[in-house]
């Protein structure tokens, strides 16, 4: 297990798109079957799904480019603006800084010399960050197309090589349950995140932040990462409110309203919709998010919960692993 995890960490550039493609296959398998029932060939239906995803990414990128560019241009003025709005915190922060300096003076040895590094220009840093993302998206779409075209090929081959009827039936049952439960889970999460994005965009526009599409898309994407995503969203909306909105009390409204939206969705509506199929230990969820974020970054944090749910389904169906499945359960 340790060797496998080390290999996944070292080969994240190629392993992550493959895992993501197989998870997306679970999401779009019902869509593929619906297109096949409409008498479309599997190859054509798979190509339509992949091209629709690519078109969605391109359209979102074009729509978000202008508001995102405006906020990037405002970044140099953000820190002075925050300092001016939060001047009442200067005295406590100064006291805290003095306490930290005194604590450092008590430590043995001298502090290491600081070296000033010249950062690369912002456009170059953005391009260097976009290149691996674009490569990963291309690999994911390519693998997704061939996985959709292959259909149940892997399951058929697995059933053929298993020795007994019991093992063959168990493999089919596990595969069907994973496909059914995970597709429902991901579809439900996606629909709820769309609702969160729409409501958040409208609320932020009413609060005076503008760019409802930008804030709605950001809330939609952040909500795929349990706990850590909404926490980052609260910080982002707090900073945006402090930079944009007057008076000071109103600047806290975007973060507070976003937190209310997340509590209503994440703690009430979504658990009620998924309770019949999924009861996963919340402590293991946050530990999985932290671990897979360390392994694969943000995509790993998004995949953490589906992979934990798949592990529970497999463990519940295999006799020797049932205690592990019971441990994973909520």
Secondary structure as a PSIPRED ss2 file (coil, helix, strand):
# PSIPRED VFORMAT (PSIPRED V4.0)

   1 X C   1.000  0.000  0.000
   2 X H   0.000  1.000  0.000
   3 X H   0.000  1.000  0.000
   4 X H   0.000  1.000  0.000
   5 X H   0.000  1.000  0.000
   6 X H   0.000  1.000  0.000
   7 X H   0.000  1.000  0.000
   8 X H   0.000  1.000  0.000
   9 X H   0.000  1.000  0.000
  10 X H   0.000  1.000  0.000
  11 X C   1.000  0.000  0.000
  12 X H   0.000  1.000  0.000
  13 X H   0.000  1.000  0.000
  14 X H   0.000  1.000  0.000
  15 X H   0.000  1.000  0.000
  16 X H   0.000  1.000  0.000
  17 X H   0.000  1.000  0.000
  18 X H   0.000  1.000  0.000
  19 X H   0.000  1.000  0.000
  20 X H   0.000  1.000  0.000
  21 X H   0.000  1.000  0.000
  22 X H   0.000  1.000  0.000
  23 X H   0.000  1.000  0.000
  24 X H   0.000  1.000  0.000
  25 X H   0.000  1.000  0.000
  26 X H   0.000  1.000  0.000
  27 X H   0.000  1.000  0.000
  28 X H   0.000  1.000  0.000
  29 X H   0.000  1.000  0.000
  30 X H   0.000  1.000  0.000
  31 X H   0.000  1.000  0.000
  32 X H   0.000  1.000  0.000
  33 X H   0.000  1.000  0.000
  34 X H   0.000  1.000  0.000
  35 X H   0.000  1.000  0.000
  36 X H   0.000  1.000  0.000
  37 X H   0.000  1.000  0.000
  38 X C   1.000  0.000  0.000
  39 X C   1.000  0.000  0.000
  40 X C   1.000  0.000  0.000
  41 X C   1.000  0.000  0.000
  42 X H   0.000  1.000  0.000
  43 X H   0.000  1.000  0.000
  44 X H   0.000  1.000  0.000
  45 X H   0.000  1.000  0.000
  46 X H   0.000  1.000  0.000
  47 X H   0.000  1.000  0.000
  48 X H   0.000  1.000  0.000
  49 X H   0.000  1.000  0.000
  50 X H   0.000  1.000  0.000
  51 X H   0.000  1.000  0.000
  52 X H   0.000  1.000  0.000
  53 X H   0.000  1.000  0.000
  54 X H   0.000  1.000  0.000
  55 X H   0.000  1.000  0.000
  56 X H   0.000  1.000  0.000
  57 X H   0.000  1.000  0.000
  58 X H   0.000  1.000  0.000
  59 X H   0.000  1.000  0.000
  60 X H   0.000  1.000  0.000
  61 X H   0.000  1.000  0.000
  62 X H   0.000  1.000  0.000
  63 X H   0.000  1.000  0.000
  64 X H   0.000  1.000  0.000
  65 X H   0.000  1.000  0.000
  66 X H   0.000  1.000  0.000
  67 X H   0.000  1.000  0.000
  68 X H   0.000  1.000  0.000
  69 X H   0.000  1.000  0.000
  70 X H   0.000  1.000  0.000
  71 X H   0.000  1.000  0.000
  72 X H   0.000  1.000  0.000
  73 X H   0.000  1.000  0.000
  74 X H   0.000  1.000  0.000
  75 X H   0.000  1.000  0.000
  76 X H   0.000  1.000  0.000
  77 X H   0.000  1.000  0.000
  78 X H   0.000  1.000  0.000
  79 X H   0.000  1.000  0.000
  80 X H   0.000  1.000  0.000
  81 X H   0.000  1.000  0.000
  82 X H   0.000  1.000  0.000
  83 X H   0.000  1.000  0.000
  84 X H   0.000  1.000  0.000
  85 X H   0.000  1.000  0.000
  86 X C   1.000  0.000  0.000
  87 X H   0.000  1.000  0.000
  88 X H   0.000  1.000  0.000
  89 X H   0.000  1.000  0.000
  90 X H   0.000  1.000  0.000
  91 X H   0.000  1.000  0.000
  92 X H   0.000  1.000  0.000
  93 X H   0.000  1.000  0.000
  94 X H   0.000  1.000  0.000
  95 X H   0.000  1.000  0.000
  96 X H   0.000  1.000  0.000
  97 X H   0.000  1.000  0.000
  98 X H   0.000  1.000  0.000
  99 X H   0.000  1.000  0.000
 100 X H   0.000  1.000  0.000
 101 X H   0.000  1.000  0.000
 102 X H   0.000  1.000  0.000
 103 X H   0.000  1.000  0.000
 104 X H   0.000  1.000  0.000
 105 X H   0.000  1.000  0.000
 106 X H   0.000  1.000  0.000
 107 X C   1.000  0.000  0.000
 108 X C   1.000  0.000  0.000
 109 X C   1.000  0.000  0.000
 110 X C   1.000  0.000  0.000
 111 X C   1.000  0.000  0.000
 112 X C   1.000  0.000  0.000
 113 X C   1.000  0.000  0.000
 114 X C   1.000  0.000  0.000
 115 X C   1.000  0.000  0.000
 116 X C   1.000  0.000  0.000
 117 X C   1.000  0.000  0.000
 118 X C   1.000  0.000  0.000
 119 X C   1.000  0.000  0.000
 120 X C   1.000  0.000  0.000
 121 X C   1.000  0.000  0.000
 122 X H   0.000  1.000  0.000
 123 X H   0.000  1.000  0.000
 124 X H   0.000  1.000  0.000
 125 X H   0.000  1.000  0.000
 126 X H   0.000  1.000  0.000
 127 X H   0.000  1.000  0.000
 128 X H   0.000  1.000  0.000
 129 X H   0.000  1.000  0.000
 130 X H   0.000  1.000  0.000
 131 X H   0.000  1.000  0.000
 132 X H   0.000  1.000  0.000
 133 X H   0.000  1.000  0.000
 134 X H   0.000  1.000  0.000
 135 X H   0.000  1.000  0.000
 136 X H   0.000  1.000  0.000
 137 X H   0.000  1.000  0.000
 138 X H   0.000  1.000  0.000
 139 X H   0.000  1.000  0.000
 140 X H   0.000  1.000  0.000
 141 X H   0.000  1.000  0.000
 142 X H   0.000  1.000  0.000
 143 X H   0.000  1.000  0.000
 144 X H   0.000  1.000  0.000
 145 X H   0.000  1.000  0.000
 146 X H   0.000  1.000  0.000
 147 X H   0.000  1.000  0.000
 148 X H   0.000  1.000  0.000
 149 X H   0.000  1.000  0.000
 150 X H   0.000  1.000  0.000
 151 X C   1.000  0.000  0.000
 152 X C   1.000  0.000  0.000
 153 X H   0.000  1.000  0.000
 154 X H   0.000  1.000  0.000
 155 X H   0.000  1.000  0.000
 156 X H   0.000  1.000  0.000
 157 X H   0.000  1.000  0.000
 158 X H   0.000  1.000  0.000
 159 X H   0.000  1.000  0.000
 160 X H   0.000  1.000  0.000
 161 X H   0.000  1.000  0.000
 162 X C   1.000  0.000  0.000
 163 X C   1.000  0.000  0.000
 164 X C   1.000  0.000  0.000
 165 X H   0.000  1.000  0.000
 166 X H   0.000  1.000  0.000
 167 X H   0.000  1.000  0.000
 168 X H   0.000  1.000  0.000
 169 X H   0.000  1.000  0.000
 170 X H   0.000  1.000  0.000
 171 X H   0.000  1.000  0.000
 172 X H   0.000  1.000  0.000
 173 X H   0.000  1.000  0.000
 174 X H   0.000  1.000  0.000
 175 X H   0.000  1.000  0.000
 176 X H   0.000  1.000  0.000
 177 X H   0.000  1.000  0.000
 178 X H   0.000  1.000  0.000
 179 X H   0.000  1.000  0.000
 180 X H   0.000  1.000  0.000
 181 X H   0.000  1.000  0.000
 182 X H   0.000  1.000  0.000
 183 X H   0.000  1.000  0.000
 184 X H   0.000  1.000  0.000
 185 X H   0.000  1.000  0.000
 186 X H   0.000  1.000  0.000
 187 X H   0.000  1.000  0.000
 188 X H   0.000  1.000  0.000
 189 X H   0.000  1.000  0.000
 190 X H   0.000  1.000  0.000
 191 X H   0.000  1.000  0.000
 192 X H   0.000  1.000  0.000
 193 X H   0.000  1.000  0.000
 194 X H   0.000  1.000  0.000
 195 X H   0.000  1.000  0.000
 196 X H   0.000  1.000  0.000
 197 X H   0.000  1.000  0.000
 198 X H   0.000  1.000  0.000
 199 X H   0.000  1.000  0.000
 200 X H   0.000  1.000  0.000
 201 X H   0.000  1.000  0.000
 202 X H   0.000  1.000  0.000
 203 X H   0.000  1.000  0.000
 204 X H   0.000  1.000  0.000
 205 X H   0.000  1.000  0.000
 206 X H   0.000  1.000  0.000
 207 X H   0.000  1.000  0.000
 208 X C   1.000  0.000  0.000
 209 X C   1.000  0.000  0.000
 210 X C   1.000  0.000  0.000
 211 X C   1.000  0.000  0.000
 212 X H   0.000  1.000  0.000
 213 X H   0.000  1.000  0.000
 214 X H   0.000  1.000  0.000
 215 X H   0.000  1.000  0.000
 216 X H   0.000  1.000  0.000
 217 X H   0.000  1.000  0.000
 218 X H   0.000  1.000  0.000
 219 X H   0.000  1.000  0.000
 220 X H   0.000  1.000  0.000
 221 X H   0.000  1.000  0.000
 222 X H   0.000  1.000  0.000
 223 X C   1.000  0.000  0.000
 224 X C   1.000  0.000  0.000
 225 X C   1.000  0.000  0.000
 226 X C   1.000  0.000  0.000
 227 X C   1.000  0.000  0.000
 228 X H   0.000  1.000  0.000
 229 X H   0.000  1.000  0.000
 230 X H   0.000  1.000  0.000
 231 X H   0.000  1.000  0.000
 232 X H   0.000  1.000  0.000
 233 X H   0.000  1.000  0.000
 234 X H   0.000  1.000  0.000
 235 X H   0.000  1.000  0.000
 236 X H   0.000  1.000  0.000
 237 X H   0.000  1.000  0.000
 238 X H   0.000  1.000  0.000
 239 X H   0.000  1.000  0.000
 240 X H   0.000  1.000  0.000
 241 X H   0.000  1.000  0.000
 242 X H   0.000  1.000  0.000
 243 X H   0.000  1.000  0.000
 244 X H   0.000  1.000  0.000
 245 X C   1.000  0.000  0.000
 246 X C   1.000  0.000  0.000
 247 X C   1.000  0.000  0.000
 248 X H   0.000  1.000  0.000
 249 X H   0.000  1.000  0.000
 250 X H   0.000  1.000  0.000
 251 X H   0.000  1.000  0.000
 252 X C   1.000  0.000  0.000
 253 X H   0.000  1.000  0.000
 254 X H   0.000  1.000  0.000
 255 X H   0.000  1.000  0.000
 256 X H   0.000  1.000  0.000
 257 X H   0.000  1.000  0.000
 258 X H   0.000  1.000  0.000
 259 X H   0.000  1.000  0.000
 260 X H   0.000  1.000  0.000
 261 X H   0.000  1.000  0.000
 262 X H   0.000  1.000  0.000
 263 X H   0.000  1.000  0.000
 264 X H   0.000  1.000  0.000
 265 X H   0.000  1.000  0.000
 266 X H   0.000  1.000  0.000
 267 X H   0.000  1.000  0.000
 268 X H   0.000  1.000  0.000
 269 X H   0.000  1.000  0.000
 270 X H   0.000  1.000  0.000
 271 X H   0.000  1.000  0.000
 272 X H   0.000  1.000  0.000
 273 X H   0.000  1.000  0.000
 274 X H   0.000  1.000  0.000
 275 X C   1.000  0.000  0.000
 276 X C   1.000  0.000  0.000
 277 X C   1.000  0.000  0.000
 278 X C   1.000  0.000  0.000
 279 X C   1.000  0.000  0.000
 280 X E   0.000  0.000  1.000
 281 X C   1.000  0.000  0.000
 282 X H   0.000  1.000  0.000
 283 X H   0.000  1.000  0.000
 284 X H   0.000  1.000  0.000
 285 X H   0.000  1.000  0.000
 286 X H   0.000  1.000  0.000
 287 X H   0.000  1.000  0.000
 288 X H   0.000  1.000  0.000
 289 X H   0.000  1.000  0.000
 290 X H   0.000  1.000  0.000
 291 X H   0.000  1.000  0.000
 292 X H   0.000  1.000  0.000
 293 X H   0.000  1.000  0.000
 294 X H   0.000  1.000  0.000
 295 X H   0.000  1.000  0.000
 296 X H   0.000  1.000  0.000
 297 X H   0.000  1.000  0.000
 298 X H   0.000  1.000  0.000
 299 X H   0.000  1.000  0.000
 300 X H   0.000  1.000  0.000
 301 X H   0.000  1.000  0.000
 302 X H   0.000  1.000  0.000
 303 X H   0.000  1.000  0.000
 304 X H   0.000  1.000  0.000
 305 X H   0.000  1.000  0.000
 306 X H   0.000  1.000  0.000
 307 X H   0.000  1.000  0.000
 308 X H   0.000  1.000  0.000
 309 X H   0.000  1.000  0.000
 310 X H   0.000  1.000  0.000
 311 X H   0.000  1.000  0.000
 312 X H   0.000  1.000  0.000
 313 X H   0.000  1.000  0.000
 314 X H   0.000  1.000  0.000
 315 X H   0.000  1.000  0.000
 316 X H   0.000  1.000  0.000
 317 X H   0.000  1.000  0.000
 318 X C   1.000  0.000  0.000
 319 X H   0.000  1.000  0.000
 320 X H   0.000  1.000  0.000
 321 X H   0.000  1.000  0.000
 322 X H   0.000  1.000  0.000
 323 X H   0.000  1.000  0.000
 324 X H   0.000  1.000  0.000
 325 X H   0.000  1.000  0.000
 326 X H   0.000  1.000  0.000
 327 X H   0.000  1.000  0.000
 328 X H   0.000  1.000  0.000
 329 X E   0.000  0.000  1.000
 330 X C   1.000  0.000  0.000
